[in-house]
Structure formats: C-alpha cells, structure tokens
Amino acid sequence: MKTVDGRQWANREDLIEHSGYGGTTLKRLWRDRRANGHPDAREIDGVMHWDLEAWDQWFTEHRDRPRDLSRVDRSGDPDEQLPPAGQARVLGVDPARITQYSKNPPPEWPDPVRVEELRTRTREYRTRAQLWAWVDNPVSGFGTKGGRPPGPDPKKRAAKASDPRVRLAAEALVAMPDRKAGEVAAALAERHGQSVDTWKRIVTRARQEAQQ
C-alpha cells in the first residue's frame, strides 16, 4: 500500500487482501472497466495502483446493483453435472451465452467439474450448485442491466419466430449440442419431412437468431 498526498493507493495484491476476492476476479473486473465503470489506475514505481477510497466506493456500488434473477431455475439435483445446454437452462440464457462465458469468463465464473474431450472441441460440465452460487454472488454481475446481458429469453425468441420450423430447429440444436448442422438437419428431415438441404438452411437461421 502506498500513501500519496494523504491518500492510500493499493496495487492488485493489496486489493486481493483488502476485498477477499481472488486475482482472477479482480483482473476480470479491470478488463471490463469500460462496461462496469472501474476506477482508473495510476502507475506508482512501475506498478498499477488504485485510489483505495475511490475503489471501495465503486466496488460497493458495483456489488449492490439491483439484479433480476427471476430466470434462474432453482429446481433439480444440486450436484448433477450439467453440459452447456443444461447450464443454459438453469441460468435462463441461450446456450451460446455459456460458450461465450467459457471463452471470455465473467467474474467468479466457476471452473468446470469435468471436461469431456470430443472430436473437434471440449465440453465443460458444471453443477447446479456451482451455477446457483455464481448467480448469487453479486460480483458476478449476472442479472444486472449494467453488466453483461444474460441474453434474450429463448422461449420469447422462439415465440417471435415467424417460421415454426425455426423453433423446431432451435430445440433440436439444444437437444443435440454435439451434432453437426448437417446431422441435426438430417434428423429433422426424417422426423418432420422436407429435404435435408431445406432443414440445413433452417438450422443455420436458428443458430443465427440464437447469437443475436
């Protein structure tokens, strides 16, 4: 901790000890500073420092922001290991949001309890207990208007789709997350009729709408 002109300035190690949160969480809060309003840093002796009083005020306001957790599903076995599609259902978000979280984790995003190696990628499993603890942690920013948006409700998006086949394709993508688009299209063609090529276009549209 440094004192400059009567004010205390803390480096990241000081903030870890002061706040009780880990370095990874504090780095992610700093990374997202344009969105969350994190105070600017000042370099002292070649190391980034933050005005401790200003940081405390910001962190308290950031942590106490109003949050809407009404989409979170609190039912089910807390210890069940869920694939990304199951995690999305618990949080009430699109499956694409879980993929985004894995690539660019928000603060306090839990490590997977198990990683499954697939042919072209990996699949991360988390438990309901992990997800509930994460959303209940105000530092996660989940459910806040100023933080990362949880994404449109998949049910509302499906209801807005003008073509009911898009809803069928979206449901199939969630049910078969490890299948290629062509395989999903073939399954839909066999189940509902029409050509595989037609269903490929519909599957592509469903994926595009899920990422909007």
KAZI-V939586 format. One record per pair of residues at least 24 apart in sequence whose ideal C-beta (glycine too) atoms are under 7 Angstrom apart, sorted by sequence separation. I is the first residue (numbers start at 1). J is the second residue. D is the distance in Angstrom with one decimal. If there is no record, write none. Layout:
((I J D) (I J D))
This chain:
((110 134 5.6) (168 192 6.6) (109 134 6.5) (36 62 6.0) (108 134 5.9) (108 137 5.2) (173 203 6.9) (108 139 5.5) (81 113 5.7) (107 139 5.2) (108 140 5.0) (9 42 6.5) (81 114 5.7) (107 140 5.8) (169 202 4.8) (173 206 6.1) (106 140 6.0) (107 141 6.4) (169 203 4.7) (173 207 6.7) (9 44 6.0) (15 50 6.8) (106 141 6.0) (11 47 5.2) (12 48 7.0) (166 202 6.0) (170 206 4.3) (11 48 6.5) (165 202 4.9) (169 206 3.8) (11 49 5.2) (90 128 5.8) (10 49 6.1) (84 123 6.7) (87 126 5.6) (166 205 5.7) (9 49 3.9) (10 50 5.7) (15 55 6.9) (19 59 6.7) (83 123 5.6) (84 124 6.8) (91 131 6.2) (166 206 5.1) (170 210 6.4) (9 50 6.7) (90 131 5.0) (2 44 5.3) (9 51 6.1) (10 52 4.7) (83 125 6.0) (106 148 5.7) (9 52 6.6) (82 125 6.2) (166 209 6.7) (7 51 5.9) (8 52 4.3) (81 125 4.2) (82 126 6.0) (87 131 6.1) (91 135 6.8) (10 55 6.9) (82 127 6.8) (7 53 6.7) (81 127 5.8) (82 128 6.7) (2 49 6.0) (80 127 6.3) (79 127 5.5) (80 128 6.0) (161 209 7.0) (78 127 6.5) (78 128 4.9) (79 129 6.3) (77 128 6.7) (78 129 3.9) (76 128 5.4) (157 209 6.3) (97 150 6.7) (97 151 4.6) (123 178 6.9) (93 150 4.7) (94 151 4.5) (74 132 6.7) (92 150 6.8) (93 151 4.5) (91 150 6.7) (94 154 5.6) (118 178 5.9) (92 153 6.6) (72 135 5.4) (69 135 5.7) (67 138 6.9) (64 138 6.8) (69 143 4.9) (63 138 4.4) (67 142 7.0) (68 143 4.7) (63 139 5.9) (67 143 3.8) (28 105 6.8) (67 144 5.2) (28 106 6.6) (29 107 5.7) (28 107 4.6) (65 144 4.8) (71 150 6.8) (95 174 5.9) (65 146 6.2) (25 107 4.7) (71 153 6.8) (95 177 6.6) (25 108 5.5) (85 174 5.0) (85 177 4.9) (84 177 6.3) (83 177 6.5) (36 146 6.8) (36 147 6.7) (25 139 6.4) (96 210 5.2) (96 211 5.2) (94 210 5.2) (21 139 6.6))
